[in-house]
């Protein structure tokens, strides 16, 4: 148990705060022991080494889900094709206003 706590403490100290939050939220959604948290943090190391956390998306449950560069390019090309096909887009000012209100008591609905 001491080894778990030491590993967890060292790993969390070394991780960027958004990655700590993502790992802990993932662990909390499937409650378990410190062994499970340690495993989650070890998995974060593997993903971090593979992708450097440069790309990702936010899931429906508001968790950051890392993607490889190739996956992110694929998603971007799909979005571009959708726009070219339909011409539908969201006004920049609407998105900016929505994003500015995230985390406040008066969040706007997603455009």
Secondary structure by P-SEA (a helix, b strand, c coil): caaaaaaaaaaaaaccaaaaaaaaaaaaaacccaaaaaaaaaaaaaaaaaccccbbbbcccbbbbbbcaaaaaaaaaaaaaaaaaccbbbbaaaaaaaaaacccccccccc
